[in-house]
């Protein structure tokens, strides 16, 4: 806070008095006037070349500040956290601040990073060795108990490796066996944050390398659901295996992130409906990180997993709040999409997140042709309705 105030004083310059005008929180002020009224205001409802300006303006608005792209970059901080010196006007101001920043770099890279790396190595090694050993035991209550002990212990070591400070709220609503836990997704460490407080059966694609070694070891001790690349594209096969898991009330709750990609801790995007077609009880969980101590968001388009983990392990700490929401079941008059939207709204409200209807897949994919065709159809219907097209 002191650094932020000092920076603000350093860049403060007298500004000429300007007339007071309404302002918005965005870069540009959007006009939400419907297409019909906007074009009618430009001229007539018949086709005119001037109509092009409406679509041009909407295009510029989307390019400058659309609702989707800004959710895939780190959120802007209200104060300087000594982790970066390039946000907005956070540049060199004084020797005093520079010295503080350099001392912070030394502490984070020379002291915290080696300690955290050591703890992470211990946690991963313990996870592989422990689950492999437990996996040799016959199925039964003893094996399940030891598996939960190993998973909880190793997850807590990994959280310590991130200097994690996690506040869990409403623990009476924690997911129960035979249920499905769904949460908003900000980072790959979301799973560790949740398994620090309870055990879950993970769902995901089979990987190679170190992640593959961990997957093969953990599945021996715990009924995780791993899919081959070819299998995960078969939605019916995925649904069938998940239904079989949920049907067994002795198995751990499944942990699913329905957004399918990481969002920057400010919003919740569209939930894929597959998780809500399985049946069973849904246990919503809202996760909200405090960016003041470190940015947990993984921008996978900008950083690979190694670079991301380096940034995480050289931050000051990972601080977040986790809210367990009351369990929810699908109503008789609801389809899977409506149920998914209801669960998403509950998570967004609890976490103080913006609710957006867009598919997180737009992070890497182009806009679907159906979206563009919808605008073309609306425009053509308007012309037909006004008799300008025979």
Residue frames relative to the residue before (quaternion, step in Angstrom):
aa qw qx qy qz dx dy dz
X 1.0000 0.0000 0.0000 0.0000 0.00 0.00 0.00
X 0.6404 0.5177 -0.3263 0.4641 3.57 0.98 -0.84
X 0.6584 0.5165 -0.3101 0.4512 3.58 0.95 -0.90
X 0.6496 0.5233 -0.3170 0.4514 3.58 0.96 -0.84
X 0.6496 0.5056 -0.3142 0.4730 3.59 0.93 -0.89
X 0.6520 0.5180 -0.3150 0.4554 3.57 0.99 -0.87
X 0.6506 0.5129 -0.3103 0.4662 3.57 1.02 -0.80
X 0.6574 0.5162 -0.3139 0.4504 3.55 0.95 -0.89
X 0.6429 0.5082 -0.3234 0.4731 3.57 1.02 -0.73
X 0.6604 0.5408 -0.3067 0.4212 3.53 1.03 -0.82
X 0.7531 0.3660 -0.2122 0.5038 3.58 1.04 -0.70
X 0.4800 0.6887 -0.4346 0.3262 3.58 1.27 -0.09
X 0.0228 0.7831 -0.6196 0.0485 3.56 -0.85 0.99
X 0.5545 -0.6067 0.4333 0.3696 3.58 -1.06 0.62
X 0.1774 -0.7903 0.5818 0.0746 3.54 -0.86 0.98
X 0.5167 -0.6290 0.4713 0.3394 3.60 -1.02 0.71
X 0.5333 -0.6335 0.4566 0.3252 3.54 -1.07 0.75
X 0.0888 -0.7938 0.6017 0.0052 3.53 -0.80 1.08
X 0.5680 -0.5856 0.4341 0.3822 3.59 -1.07 0.56
X 0.5067 -0.6556 0.4705 0.3034 3.55 -1.06 0.80
X 0.0309 0.7812 -0.6212 0.0544 3.55 -0.85 1.05
X 0.5893 -0.5691 0.4187 0.3918 3.58 -1.09 0.52
X 0.1277 -0.7883 0.5991 0.0582 3.57 -1.02 0.82
X 0.2826 -0.7332 0.5912 0.1821 3.52 -1.30 0.34
X 0.5937 -0.5842 0.4222 0.3577 3.52 -1.28 0.29
X 0.6609 0.5239 -0.3090 0.4396 3.59 1.18 -0.39
X 0.6845 -0.4578 0.3651 0.4343 3.53 -1.36 -0.05
X 0.7889 0.1371 -0.0520 0.5968 3.55 1.02 -0.81
X 0.4343 -0.6717 0.5295 0.2825 3.53 -1.26 0.41
X 0.2714 -0.7975 0.5224 0.1319 3.54 -0.52 1.19
X 0.2698 -0.7206 0.6144 0.1744 3.51 -1.23 0.60
X 0.2077 -0.8235 0.5218 0.0807 3.57 -0.47 1.23
X 0.3049 0.7661 -0.5120 0.2411 3.60 1.21 0.42
X 0.5052 -0.6545 0.4620 0.3209 3.65 -0.87 0.87
X 0.6751 -0.5267 0.3399 0.3890 3.54 -1.21 0.59
X 0.6624 0.5302 -0.3278 0.4155 3.60 0.83 -0.94
X 0.6942 0.4674 -0.2802 0.4703 3.60 0.86 -0.95
X 0.6476 0.5361 -0.3258 0.4324 3.56 0.97 -0.84
X 0.6955 0.4584 -0.2728 0.4814 3.57 0.88 -0.96
X 0.6167 0.5329 -0.3459 0.4647 3.59 1.06 -0.71
X 0.6513 0.5063 -0.3185 0.4670 3.58 1.08 -0.69
X 0.6127 0.5441 -0.3546 0.4502 3.56 1.13 -0.62
X 0.7731 -0.1679 0.1394 0.5956 3.57 0.95 -0.84
X 0.7385 -0.3033 0.2614 0.5424 3.54 -0.63 -1.11
X 0.6233 -0.5469 0.3961 0.3944 3.57 -1.26 0.12
X 0.5281 0.6011 -0.4236 0.4247 3.62 1.28 -0.17
X 0.6410 -0.5279 0.3768 0.4104 3.56 -1.25 0.39
X 0.0666 0.7613 -0.6399 0.0803 3.54 -0.95 0.99
X 0.5769 -0.5923 0.4325 0.3595 3.55 -1.13 0.62
X 0.5828 0.6002 -0.3677 0.4061 3.58 1.16 -0.52
X 0.5294 0.6325 -0.4080 0.3915 3.58 1.24 -0.37
X 0.5406 0.6381 -0.3949 0.3803 3.57 1.18 -0.56
X 0.6276 0.5688 -0.3453 0.4041 3.58 1.03 -0.78
X 0.5919 0.5646 -0.3714 0.4393 3.59 1.11 -0.62
X 0.7073 0.4492 -0.2683 0.4753 3.57 0.84 -1.00
X 0.6031 0.5481 -0.3566 0.4569 3.60 1.09 -0.64
X 0.6694 0.4992 -0.3082 0.4557 3.58 0.89 -0.92
X 0.6483 0.5086 -0.3186 0.4684 3.57 0.97 -0.84
X 0.6336 0.5299 -0.3297 0.4573 3.56 1.05 -0.71
X 0.6541 0.5037 -0.3119 0.4703 3.58 0.97 -0.86
X 0.6199 0.5416 -0.3423 0.4530 3.59 1.03 -0.77
X 0.6720 0.5025 -0.2967 0.4559 3.56 0.96 -0.91
X 0.6662 0.5010 -0.3076 0.4588 3.58 1.02 -0.78
X 0.6963 0.4872 -0.2852 0.4432 3.58 0.86 -0.97
X 0.8082 -0.1089 0.1246 0.5651 3.58 0.80 -0.96
X 0.0676 0.7969 -0.5956 0.0751 3.55 0.04 1.27
X 0.6330 -0.5829 0.3672 0.3532 3.58 -1.22 0.46
X 0.6848 0.5206 -0.2813 0.4254 3.57 1.15 -0.60
X 0.7086 0.4994 -0.2887 0.4064 3.57 0.63 -1.16
X 0.6768 0.5103 -0.3079 0.4321 3.59 0.91 -0.84
X 0.6097 0.5496 -0.3558 0.4468 3.61 1.24 -0.24
X 0.6923 0.4464 -0.2717 0.4976 3.58 1.29 -0.14
X 0.6342 0.4183 -0.3672 0.5366 3.56 1.15 0.70
X 0.6574 -0.5404 0.3409 0.3994 3.56 -1.13 0.63
X 0.4944 -0.6659 0.4718 0.2994 3.55 -0.96 0.87
X 0.4979 -0.6546 0.4834 0.2998 3.57 -1.10 0.74
X 0.3639 -0.7503 0.5176 0.1918 3.55 -0.92 0.97
X 0.4700 -0.6616 0.5074 0.2895 3.54 -1.18 0.61
X 0.7895 0.1373 -0.0745 0.5935 3.58 1.19 -0.47
X 0.5517 -0.6062 0.4601 0.3413 3.55 -1.24 0.48
X 0.1880 -0.8140 0.5423 0.0892 3.59 -0.82 0.98
X 0.5333 -0.6632 0.3817 0.3606 3.61 1.23 0.44
X 0.5481 0.6002 -0.4116 0.4122 3.60 1.19 0.42
X 0.7944 0.1037 -0.0553 0.5960 3.57 1.13 -0.55
X 0.2166 -0.7790 0.5739 0.1299 3.57 -1.15 0.57
X 0.6148 0.5795 -0.3314 0.4200 3.56 1.23 0.33
X 0.4857 0.6645 -0.4462 0.3515 3.62 1.22 0.00
X 0.8502 -0.0864 0.0197 0.5189 3.56 -0.81 1.09
X 0.8127 -0.2184 0.1733 0.5117 3.61 -0.53 -1.15
X 0.4262 0.7192 -0.4618 0.2963 3.60 1.21 0.33
X 0.2738 0.7388 -0.5591 0.2580 3.56 0.35 1.28
X 0.7660 -0.3350 0.2465 0.4901 3.56 -1.27 -0.21
X 0.0527 -0.8001 0.5976 -0.0054 3.55 -0.85 1.03
X 0.8064 -0.0997 0.1059 0.5732 3.57 0.85 -0.93
X 0.6316 -0.5305 0.4087 0.3907 3.56 -1.26 0.39
X 0.6140 0.5764 -0.3438 0.4155 3.56 1.04 -0.78
X 0.6873 0.4652 -0.2832 0.4806 3.58 0.90 -0.91
X 0.6188 0.5472 -0.3437 0.4466 3.58 1.04 -0.73
X 0.6455 0.5153 -0.3148 0.4676 3.58 0.98 -0.84
X 0.6422 0.5210 -0.3205 0.4620 3.60 0.97 -0.86
X 0.6652 0.5064 -0.3003 0.4593 3.55 0.96 -0.89
X 0.6549 0.5096 -0.3115 0.4630 3.61 0.93 -0.85
X 0.6300 0.5169 -0.3328 0.4746 3.59 0.99 -0.79
X 0.6368 0.5294 -0.3213 0.4593 3.58 1.02 -0.80
X 0.6323 0.5269 -0.3273 0.4642 3.60 0.99 -0.81
X 0.6540 0.5146 -0.3103 0.4596 3.59 0.94 -0.91
X 0.6631 0.5024 -0.3063 0.4627 3.58 0.90 -0.92
X 0.7112 0.4808 -0.2753 0.4327 3.58 0.81 -0.99
X 0.7651 0.3854 -0.2066 0.4726 3.59 0.87 -0.92
X 0.7508 0.4084 -0.2219 0.4693 3.62 0.98 -0.76
X 0.7710 0.3143 -0.1816 0.5233 3.61 1.10 -0.50
X 0.7417 0.4178 -0.2451 0.4641 3.59 0.66 -1.07
X 0.6632 0.5348 -0.3226 0.4124 3.60 0.85 -0.94
X 0.6834 0.4626 -0.3260 0.4612 3.69 0.74 -0.84
X 0.6468 0.5174 -0.3228 0.4579 3.59 0.99 -0.81
X 0.6833 0.4854 -0.2863 0.4643 3.57 0.89 -0.92
X 0.6279 0.5309 -0.3369 0.4587 3.59 1.03 -0.78
X 0.6387 0.5254 -0.3204 0.4619 3.58 1.01 -0.81
X 0.6673 0.4940 -0.2993 0.4702 3.58 0.92 -0.91
X 0.6412 0.5235 -0.3247 0.4576 3.59 1.00 -0.82
X 0.6448 0.5149 -0.3182 0.4667 3.60 0.99 -0.83
X 0.6439 0.5123 -0.3177 0.4712 3.58 1.00 -0.83
X 0.6705 0.5140 -0.2981 0.4443 3.59 0.93 -0.91
X 0.6815 0.4778 -0.2921 0.4712 3.60 0.90 -0.91
X 0.6561 0.5060 -0.3143 0.4634 3.59 0.93 -0.88
X 0.6535 0.5118 -0.3103 0.4634 3.57 0.97 -0.86
X 0.6273 0.5404 -0.3308 0.4529 3.58 1.04 -0.78
X 0.6849 0.4824 -0.2886 0.4636 3.59 0.87 -0.97
X 0.7028 0.4626 -0.2715 0.4673 3.59 0.79 -1.02
X 0.6843 0.5113 -0.2921 0.4300 3.58 0.87 -0.98
X 0.7045 0.4517 -0.2773 0.4720 3.60 0.83 -0.94
X 0.6089 0.5399 -0.3557 0.4596 3.59 1.09 -0.63
X 0.6662 0.4944 -0.2989 0.4717 3.58 0.97 -0.87
X 0.6705 0.4868 -0.3036 0.4704 3.60 0.90 -0.88
X 0.6200 0.5773 -0.3360 0.4115 3.57 1.08 -0.70
X 0.6207 0.5521 -0.3459 0.4363 3.60 1.19 -0.39
X 0.5807 0.5959 -0.3721 0.4115 3.58 1.23 -0.32
X 0.5496 -0.5985 0.4527 0.3673 3.62 -1.14 0.49
X 0.6027 -0.5748 0.4126 0.3689 3.55 -1.14 0.65
X 0.3903 0.6969 -0.5286 0.2873 3.53 -0.97 0.90
X 0.7499 -0.4086 0.2820 0.4373 3.54 -1.33 0.00
X 0.6261 0.5413 -0.3430 0.4443 3.60 1.05 -0.76
X 0.6592 0.5033 -0.3056 0.4678 3.57 0.91 -0.90
X 0.6578 0.5104 -0.3128 0.4571 3.60 0.91 -0.87
X 0.6525 0.5170 -0.3115 0.4581 3.57 0.98 -0.86
X 0.6877 0.4722 -0.2856 0.4717 3.60 0.85 -0.96
X 0.6104 0.5512 -0.3489 0.4493 3.58 1.07 -0.70
X 0.6670 0.4915 -0.3003 0.4726 3.58 0.93 -0.88
X 0.6283 0.5303 -0.3360 0.4594 3.60 1.02 -0.76
X 0.6670 0.4990 -0.3026 0.4632 3.60 0.90 -0.91
X 0.6755 0.4965 -0.3024 0.4536 3.60 0.87 -0.95
X 0.6762 0.4899 -0.3024 0.4597 3.59 0.87 -0.90
X 0.6659 0.5138 -0.3088 0.4441 3.59 0.89 -0.93
X 0.6991 0.4674 -0.2771 0.4647 3.58 0.84 -0.97
X 0.6296 0.5270 -0.3404 0.4582 3.60 1.02 -0.74
X 0.6680 0.4991 -0.3053 0.4598 3.58 0.98 -0.79
X 0.6007 0.5278 -0.3582 0.4820 3.58 1.13 -0.58
X 0.6681 0.5004 -0.3011 0.4610 3.59 0.95 -0.87
X 0.6208 0.5197 -0.3435 0.4759 3.59 1.07 -0.66
X 0.6311 0.5150 -0.3309 0.4764 3.60 1.03 -0.74
X 0.6205 0.5545 -0.3386 0.4391 3.57 1.10 -0.68
X 0.7024 0.4038 -0.2533 0.5286 3.59 1.26 -0.36
X 0.3821 -0.7099 0.4788 0.3475 3.58 1.32 0.00
X 0.1834 0.8375 -0.4907 0.1556 3.52 1.00 0.93
X 0.0586 -0.7515 0.6568 0.0203 3.52 -1.03 0.92
X 0.0198 0.8401 -0.5340 0.0935 3.55 -0.19 1.32
X 0.1708 -0.7749 0.6040 0.0744 3.54 -0.90 0.98
X 0.1414 -0.8000 0.5815 0.0441 3.57 -0.55 1.20
X 0.1442 -0.8050 0.5743 0.0353 3.55 -0.82 1.06
X 0.8469 0.1478 -0.1207 0.4963 3.57 -1.20 0.65
X 0.0505 0.8550 -0.5131 0.0555 3.56 0.82 1.02
X 0.5418 0.6198 -0.4093 0.3934 3.58 1.19 -0.31
X 0.6834 0.4677 -0.2798 0.4857 3.60 1.26 -0.34
X 0.3080 0.7767 -0.5066 0.2126 3.60 1.20 0.26
X 0.5946 -0.6000 0.3971 0.3588 3.62 -1.02 0.79
X 0.2719 -0.7640 0.5715 0.1257 3.54 -1.06 0.89
X 0.6641 -0.5029 0.3716 0.4099 3.56 -1.28 0.38
X 0.7724 0.3067 -0.2637 0.4897 3.52 -1.07 0.85
X 0.6407 0.5174 -0.3265 0.4639 3.61 1.27 0.07
X 0.3951 -0.6793 0.5628 0.2562 3.53 -1.38 -0.07
X 0.1874 -0.7748 0.5971 0.0898 3.56 -0.74 1.08
X 0.0265 -0.7913 0.6109 -0.0062 3.59 -0.75 1.05
X 0.0038 -0.8064 0.5890 -0.0535 3.57 -0.96 0.91
X 0.5446 -0.5663 0.4893 0.3786 3.54 -1.27 0.37
X 0.3250 -0.7832 0.5163 0.1197 3.55 -1.13 0.73
X 0.0332 -0.8091 0.5863 -0.0226 3.57 -0.68 1.15
X 0.8207 0.0286 0.0815 0.5648 3.54 1.00 -0.88
X 0.5998 -0.5467 0.4286 0.3972 3.60 -1.21 0.37
X 0.6407 0.5355 -0.3359 0.4358 3.60 1.14 -0.50
X 0.3794 0.7214 -0.4918 0.3062 3.62 1.25 0.06
X 0.6528 0.5270 -0.3189 0.4409 3.56 0.97 -0.88
X 0.6544 0.5003 -0.3121 0.4734 3.59 1.00 -0.81
X 0.6110 0.5605 -0.3441 0.4405 3.57 1.05 -0.81
X 0.7170 0.4424 -0.2534 0.4754 3.59 0.94 -0.88
X 0.6859 0.4719 -0.3000 0.4657 3.61 0.94 -0.80
X 0.4997 0.6312 -0.4297 0.4089 3.58 1.26 -0.07
X 0.7621 0.3424 -0.1702 0.5226 3.57 1.23 -0.54
X 0.8058 -0.0218 0.0208 0.5914 3.58 1.24 -0.08
X 0.4829 -0.6759 0.4804 0.2815 3.56 -1.23 0.44
X 0.0674 -0.7865 0.6139 -0.0007 3.55 -1.11 0.82
X 0.3930 -0.6421 0.5917 0.2883 3.50 -1.35 0.34
X 0.3050 -0.7833 0.5193 0.1544 3.55 -0.59 1.16
X 0.1836 -0.7487 0.6275 0.1099 3.53 -1.24 0.58
X 0.3478 0.7498 -0.5110 0.2363 3.58 -0.77 0.94
X 0.6215 -0.5448 0.4250 0.3690 3.50 -1.38 0.00
X 0.5326 -0.6210 0.4729 0.3271 3.55 -1.11 0.71
X 0.1420 -0.7934 0.5896 0.0516 3.57 -0.92 0.98
X 0.4214 -0.6622 0.5473 0.2904 3.51 -1.36 0.12
X 0.6984 0.4906 -0.3212 0.4103 3.57 -1.27 -0.25
X 0.8189 -0.2138 0.1729 0.5037 3.55 -1.20 -0.63
X 0.6342 0.5320 -0.3351 0.4500 3.58 1.00 -0.79
X 0.6407 0.5260 -0.3179 0.4601 3.57 1.04 -0.74
X 0.6199 0.5325 -0.3344 0.4694 3.58 1.06 -0.77
X 0.6580 0.5045 -0.3047 0.4687 3.59 0.95 -0.90
X 0.6516 0.5216 -0.3191 0.4488 3.60 0.93 -0.88
X 0.6877 0.4850 -0.2934 0.4536 3.60 0.84 -0.94
X 0.6563 0.5017 -0.3155 0.4669 3.59 1.09 -0.67
X 0.7095 0.4800 -0.2795 0.4337 3.59 0.81 -1.00
X 0.6419 0.5423 -0.3436 0.4193 3.61 1.01 -0.70
X 0.5729 0.5855 -0.3816 0.4282 3.60 1.22 -0.34
X 0.7574 0.3743 -0.1959 0.4978 3.57 1.08 -0.71
X 0.7934 0.2011 -0.0734 0.5698 3.58 1.16 -0.58
X 0.4791 -0.7052 0.4397 0.2826 3.65 -0.91 0.78
X 0.0581 0.7908 -0.6024 0.0915 3.57 0.53 1.16
X 0.3198 -0.7397 0.5613 0.1883 3.59 -1.20 0.51
X 0.0218 0.8074 -0.5858 0.0667 3.57 -0.21 1.30
X 0.1852 -0.7918 0.5771 0.0756 3.58 -0.96 0.91
X 0.4570 -0.6238 0.5524 0.3111 3.53 -1.19 0.61
X 0.6751 -0.5086 0.3415 0.4111 3.57 -1.22 0.47
X 0.6783 0.4857 -0.2991 0.4632 3.60 0.96 -0.81
X 0.6600 0.5261 -0.3105 0.4372 3.59 1.06 -0.72
X 0.6661 0.5403 -0.3211 0.4015 3.58 0.92 -0.90
X 0.6124 0.5369 -0.3530 0.4605 3.60 1.24 -0.32
X 0.6307 0.5019 -0.3290 0.4919 3.59 1.27 -0.32
X 0.2898 -0.8099 0.4849 0.1579 3.57 -0.05 1.30
X 0.6461 0.5290 -0.3264 0.4429 3.59 1.02 -0.77
X 0.6467 0.5079 -0.3211 0.4697 3.59 1.01 -0.77
X 0.6354 0.5246 -0.3250 0.4642 3.58 0.99 -0.85
X 0.6670 0.5061 -0.2989 0.4578 3.58 0.88 -0.97
X 0.6432 0.5352 -0.3215 0.4433 3.58 0.98 -0.88
X 0.6956 0.4718 -0.2880 0.4589 3.61 0.82 -0.94
X 0.6574 0.4992 -0.3174 0.4669 3.58 1.02 -0.74
X 0.6244 0.5294 -0.3396 0.4631 3.61 1.05 -0.70
X 0.6332 0.5251 -0.3262 0.4657 3.56 1.02 -0.79
X 0.6491 0.5112 -0.3207 0.4631 3.59 1.01 -0.77
X 0.6879 0.4852 -0.2866 0.4574 3.58 0.86 -0.97
X 0.6136 0.5777 -0.3486 0.4101 3.58 1.08 -0.68
X 0.6714 0.4477 -0.2883 0.5155 3.59 1.19 -0.52
X 0.2697 -0.8193 0.4906 0.1238 3.58 -0.18 1.31
X 0.5993 0.5549 -0.3721 0.4410 3.60 1.24 -0.01
X 0.6118 0.5655 -0.3466 0.4310 3.58 1.26 -0.26
X 0.6215 -0.5697 0.3988 0.3607 3.54 -1.22 0.60
X 0.5820 -0.5738 0.4285 0.3853 3.63 -1.14 0.50
X 0.4511 -0.6739 0.5178 0.2725 3.55 -1.08 0.75
X 0.2264 -0.7574 0.5978 0.1335 3.58 -1.03 0.82
X 0.0432 0.8041 -0.5851 0.0957 3.57 -0.62 1.19
X 0.1927 -0.7349 0.6387 0.1218 3.55 -1.17 0.76
X 0.2512 -0.8487 0.4444 0.1386 3.60 0.10 1.30
X 0.5506 0.6105 -0.4178 0.3868 3.64 1.14 -0.31
X 0.3525 -0.7822 0.4541 0.2401 3.57 1.15 -0.57
X 0.7824 0.1183 -0.0908 0.6047 3.60 1.26 -0.05
X 0.5705 -0.6129 0.4291 0.3388 3.57 -1.25 0.36
X 0.1436 -0.7646 0.6260 0.0544 3.57 -0.97 0.98
X 0.5867 -0.6960 0.3194 0.2634 3.56 -1.01 0.89
X 0.6901 -0.5375 0.3069 0.3750 3.62 0.85 0.90
X 0.6479 0.4899 -0.3345 0.4779 3.59 1.25 0.27
X 0.8112 0.2193 -0.0517 0.5396 3.57 1.16 -0.59
X 0.2351 -0.6946 0.6475 0.2075 3.49 -1.45 0.11
X 0.1959 -0.8008 0.5580 0.0949 3.58 -0.67 1.08
X 0.7942 -0.3466 0.2181 0.4490 3.53 -1.35 0.05
X 0.3149 -0.7224 0.5877 0.1833 3.56 -1.03 0.90
X 0.4340 -0.6713 0.5327 0.2779 3.57 -0.93 0.90
X 0.4886 -0.7258 0.4102 0.2573 3.56 -0.82 0.99
X 0.4867 0.7077 -0.4210 0.2918 3.62 1.19 -0.45
X 0.6608 0.5215 -0.3110 0.4413 3.58 0.97 -0.83
X 0.7237 0.4411 -0.2287 0.4789 3.57 1.16 -0.56
X 0.5797 0.5602 -0.3761 0.4568 3.57 1.33 0.17
X 0.5224 0.6779 -0.3913 0.3383 3.56 1.28 -0.32
X 0.4054 -0.6730 0.5071 0.3545 3.54 0.99 -0.87
X 0.6105 0.5530 -0.4054 0.3963 3.57 -1.25 0.05
X 0.6311 -0.5455 0.4099 0.3690 3.52 -1.36 0.04
X 0.2626 -0.7494 0.5918 0.1386 3.55 -1.01 0.92
X 0.1369 -0.7723 0.6172 0.0619 3.56 -0.93 0.98
X 0.1942 -0.8112 0.5401 0.1118 3.63 -0.15 1.23
X 0.0666 -0.7727 0.6310 0.0206 3.55 -1.15 0.75
X 0.1870 -0.7714 0.6016 0.0899 3.58 -0.91 0.99
X 0.0933 -0.7879 0.6084 0.0178 3.57 -0.88 1.03
X 0.0378 0.7946 -0.6025 0.0648 3.57 -0.80 1.04
X 0.2381 -0.7886 0.5567 0.1070 3.58 -0.63 1.18
X 0.3720 -0.6845 0.5765 0.2463 3.55 -1.24 0.53
X 0.2738 -0.8162 0.4850 0.1534 3.64 -0.23 1.23
X 0.4711 0.6907 -0.4413 0.3260 3.58 1.25 -0.17
X 0.7631 0.3715 -0.1910 0.4932 3.59 1.08 -0.70
X 0.7840 -0.1802 0.1172 0.5824 3.57 1.22 -0.28
X 0.3961 -0.7182 0.5239 0.2300 3.56 -1.05 0.78
X 0.2172 -0.8175 0.5245 0.0968 3.59 -0.38 1.24
X 0.5146 0.6694 -0.4169 0.3366 3.61 1.18 -0.33
X 0.2267 -0.7617 0.5940 0.1249 3.57 -0.99 0.92
X 0.1459 -0.7634 0.6269 0.0548 3.54 -0.55 1.23
X 0.1977 -0.8439 0.4899 0.0933 3.56 0.19 1.32
X 0.5956 0.5568 -0.3675 0.4474 3.60 1.23 -0.32
X 0.7389 0.4015 -0.2075 0.4997 3.58 1.20 -0.52
X 0.7999 0.1755 -0.0709 0.5695 3.59 1.03 -0.81
X 0.3701 -0.6755 0.5775 0.2707 3.56 -1.09 0.70
X 0.7228 -0.4703 0.2746 0.4254 3.57 -1.25 0.27
X 0.6318 0.5339 -0.3413 0.4464 3.61 1.05 -0.70
X 0.6632 0.4917 -0.3016 0.4769 3.59 0.92 -0.90
X 0.6408 0.5322 -0.3249 0.4478 3.55 1.01 -0.81
X 0.6754 0.4891 -0.2980 0.4646 3.58 0.86 -0.92
X 0.6119 0.5378 -0.3486 0.4635 3.60 1.09 -0.66
X 0.6506 0.5043 -0.3129 0.4738 3.59 0.99 -0.82
X 0.6530 0.5159 -0.3121 0.4582 3.57 0.99 -0.85
X 0.7395 0.4397 -0.2318 0.4539 3.56 0.86 -0.99
X 0.6879 0.4043 -0.2972 0.5244 3.58 1.28 -0.02
X 0.4667 0.6292 -0.4761 0.3996 3.57 1.21 0.37
X 0.6628 -0.5049 0.3532 0.4254 3.58 -1.25 0.11
X 0.7523 -0.2399 0.1979 0.5808 3.57 0.90 -0.91
X 0.3409 -0.6778 0.5980 0.2584 3.54 -1.35 0.19
X 0.0075 0.8053 -0.5878 0.0768 3.54 -0.39 1.28
X 0.1753 0.7971 -0.5634 0.1282 3.58 -0.78 0.94
X 0.3374 -0.6964 0.5974 0.2105 3.50 -1.39 0.34
X 0.1125 -0.7729 0.6229 0.0452 3.54 -1.04 0.85
X 0.1079 -0.7943 0.5970 0.0314 3.56 -0.77 1.09
X 0.2246 -0.7358 0.6233 0.1402 3.58 -0.87 0.99
X 0.2163 -0.7961 0.5566 0.0988 3.57 -0.62 1.15
X 0.6328 -0.5247 0.3875 0.4173 3.61 -1.16 0.43
X 0.5704 -0.6094 0.4201 0.3561 3.62 -1.03 0.72
X 0.1744 -0.7821 0.5943 0.0679 3.55 -1.16 0.72
X 0.1266 -0.7722 0.6186 0.0706 3.56 -1.11 0.72
X 0.5699 -0.6161 0.4344 0.3270 3.51 -1.19 0.61
X 0.3889 -0.7225 0.5267 0.2222 3.56 -0.88 0.97
X 0.6471 -0.5510 0.3658 0.3794 3.55 -1.22 0.50
X 0.7443 0.3999 -0.2214 0.4869 3.59 1.02 -0.78
X 0.5753 0.5841 -0.3738 0.4338 3.61 1.26 0.25
X 0.2685 -0.6958 0.6274 0.2240 3.54 -1.19 0.59
X 0.7378 -0.4338 0.2741 0.4385 3.60 -1.28 0.14
X 0.6464 0.5300 -0.3228 0.4439 3.58 1.02 -0.79
X 0.6656 0.4969 -0.3031 0.4671 3.58 0.92 -0.88
X 0.6362 0.5195 -0.3221 0.4708 3.57 1.02 -0.79
X 0.6463 0.5205 -0.3138 0.4615 3.59 0.96 -0.89
X 0.6619 0.5038 -0.3062 0.4630 3.58 0.97 -0.84
X 0.6368 0.5275 -0.3285 0.4563 3.59 1.05 -0.73
X 0.6557 0.4943 -0.3062 0.4817 3.57 0.99 -0.84
X 0.6416 0.5300 -0.3200 0.4528 3.58 0.98 -0.86
X 0.6466 0.5238 -0.3202 0.4527 3.59 0.96 -0.85
X 0.6452 0.5206 -0.3220 0.4571 3.59 0.99 -0.80
X 0.6564 0.5001 -0.3069 0.4742 3.60 0.98 -0.84
X 0.6571 0.5189 -0.3141 0.4475 3.58 0.93 -0.89
X 0.6569 0.5129 -0.3143 0.4545 3.59 0.90 -0.87
X 0.6967 0.4826 -0.2858 0.4472 3.58 0.84 -0.95
X 0.7467 0.4143 -0.2194 0.4720 3.57 0.96 -0.85
X 0.4274 -0.7061 0.4623 0.3241 3.58 1.27 -0.11
X 0.4347 0.7029 -0.4368 0.3552 3.55 1.12 0.76
X 0.5021 -0.6321 0.5001 0.3135 3.56 -1.22 0.55
X 0.2866 -0.7666 0.5544 0.1512 3.56 -0.87 0.98
X 0.0277 -0.8136 0.5795 -0.0383 3.56 -0.66 1.15
X 0.4263 -0.7380 0.4645 0.2407 3.61 -0.93 0.83
X 0.5351 0.6800 -0.3824 0.3240 3.59 1.27 -0.19
X 0.5005 -0.6375 0.5046 0.2975 3.54 -1.24 0.63
X 0.4614 -0.6986 0.4756 0.2698 3.59 -0.81 1.00
X 0.5161 0.6524 -0.4067 0.3777 3.57 1.27 -0.28
X 0.5317 0.6274 -0.4029 0.4017 3.60 1.25 -0.31
X 0.4491 0.6934 -0.4437 0.3473 3.57 1.31 -0.20
X 0.8101 0.1839 -0.0802 0.5509 3.57 1.02 -0.80
X 0.6926 0.4781 -0.2757 0.4644 3.59 1.16 -0.50
X 0.5274 -0.6017 0.4932 0.3414 3.54 -1.28 0.38
X 0.6321 -0.5196 0.4040 0.4090 3.54 -1.24 0.38
X 0.5076 -0.6659 0.4537 0.3052 3.56 -0.91 0.93
X 0.5670 -0.6075 0.4389 0.3419 3.55 -1.10 0.74
X 0.5906 0.5945 -0.3723 0.3989 3.60 1.09 -0.62
X 0.6131 0.5416 -0.3540 0.4533 3.61 1.11 -0.65
X 0.6739 0.4790 -0.2937 0.4797 3.57 0.95 -0.87
X 0.6503 0.5202 -0.3178 0.4532 3.57 0.98 -0.82
X 0.6037 0.5677 -0.3582 0.4301 3.57 1.09 -0.67
X 0.6580 0.4907 -0.3078 0.4811 3.60 0.98 -0.81
X 0.6402 0.5234 -0.3252 0.4587 3.58 1.01 -0.79
X 0.6571 0.5060 -0.3106 0.4644 3.58 1.00 -0.83
X 0.6363 0.5288 -0.3330 0.4524 3.59 0.97 -0.82
X 0.6656 0.5017 -0.3002 0.4639 3.56 0.97 -0.88
X 0.6767 0.4869 -0.3026 0.4621 3.60 0.91 -0.89
X 0.6254 0.5314 -0.3430 0.4570 3.61 1.04 -0.74
X 0.6355 0.5348 -0.3289 0.4494 3.57 1.03 -0.78
X 0.6604 0.5005 -0.3080 0.4675 3.59 1.00 -0.81
X 0.6474 0.5190 -0.3137 0.4616 3.57 0.99 -0.89
X 0.6530 0.5343 -0.3077 0.4399 3.56 0.98 -0.94
X 0.7370 0.3906 -0.2282 0.5022 3.58 1.10 -0.65
X 0.5597 -0.6764 0.3581 0.3178 3.55 1.28 0.34
X 0.4783 0.6847 -0.4490 0.3177 3.62 1.12 0.30
X 0.7193 0.3271 -0.2321 0.5673 3.58 1.31 -0.19
X 0.3449 -0.7711 0.4986 0.1944 3.57 -0.73 1.03
